[in-house]
Amino acid sequence: MELSTQTKSELNFLIFTFHKNGFNAATIHGYINTARGNIISDRRVKQIVDEFESSVRTSLERESGSCRLQSSLSDANVALVNN
């Protein structure tokens, strides 16, 4: 299941807010699962918390380049997959 950019931003906000209020990644993951179902793995929540702690992630928005490399989306690669 692919989450929308808005949903990802909402999750980042929740994770950031819970983290700033002293909750650990496992607890945050539990609250998200209770409220929204299993839409994010505990490993991913831990990774996002670690990024906030180390200041790697400075925004609640999804940063460009944080997904697939643009080269993987080239016309030639798309044509290979579609054939």
Secondary structure by P-SEA (a helix, b strand, c coil): ccccaaaaaaaaaaaaaaaaacccaaaaaaaaaacccccccaaaaaaaaaaaaaccccccccccccccccccccaaaaaaaac
